[in-house]
Amino acid sequence: MIAVTGFTKQSMRQIKIYDPRKIPAPGVGGRVKANKTVDIDKSAGVMMMHYDYDNSVLYLAGKGDSSVKYFEMVDTAPYIHFLSQYSDNQSTKGFCWLPKKHCVTTDCEIASTLRVLRDSVVPVHFIVPRKTGADMFQSDIYPDTAAPVPAQDSKSYFGGADVDPILMSMKPGEGLAAAATEIVKKKTYAELEAELEAANKRIAELEAQLAAQ
């Protein structure tokens, strides 16, 4: 399914759910009918969407809003179910959703984001109301997630290859070490100059040795 947000002529913000199999082919006329339409509220703020593929949860945060609404997405009608919302008294300028590996599984945290306000950035955590503990792992809300390593290189991607992402376990102590990416610090210009000077010096020494033979 495809989820989109927009406005009515009366400034009502909506979510529309479409079945891509029912979208006409290019050049074919006809209006596409949504499988489901949900009225959100009346506001001028553009909705910012984030979809969690692991838990099938859709988060909606409007620019200028003080709340974040989230919904569960399912495969059958009515396709979308309201779960809850996060509320605050300050308006939102923007959001940056963190990778799933930043969630604290012992707290049943399923999503974490950085919320941009007028003069600050604050974290917001979405937590499932369950019993928590350092020795507990809720496998049903933490399926294997996308690992921070590429599944293919750019050549195969632009060549049309379609491969599944590499997955890793969310269980503490498992999967993260194998999926960790190595961060290589780039050398400075001075370091590169020093290496080049040393290499030229060594070349000159070797050429002198060859000439003496």
BELGIZI-V23117 format. One record per pair of residues at least 24 apart in sequence whose C-alpha atoms are under 8 Angstrom apart, sorted by the first residue. I is the first residue (numbers start at 1). GAP is how many residues later the second one is. Records with the same first field share a line. If there is no record, write none. Layout:
I=GAP / GAP
//
This chain:
1=74
5=42
6=40 / 41
10=32
11=31 / 32 / 33
12=27 / 28 / 29 / 30 / 31
13=26 / 27 / 28 / 29 / 30
14=24 / 25 / 26 / 27
15=24 / 25
17=62
36=41 / 42 / 43
50=47
54=87 / 88 / 89 / 90 / 91
55=86 / 87
61=34
62=30
63=28 / 29 / 30 / 31
64=27 / 28 / 29
65=25 / 26 / 27
66=24 / 25 / 26
90=27
91=26 / 27
92=24 / 25 / 26
93=24 / 25
100=45
101=69
105=32 / 33 / 37 / 65 / 66 / 67
106=26 / 27 / 28 / 29 / 30 / 31
107=25 / 26
108=24 / 30
110=31 / 32
137=34
139=32
142=28 / 29
143=26 / 27
144=24 / 25 / 26
145=24 / 25
147=32 / 33
148=31 / 32 / 33
149=30 / 31 / 32
//
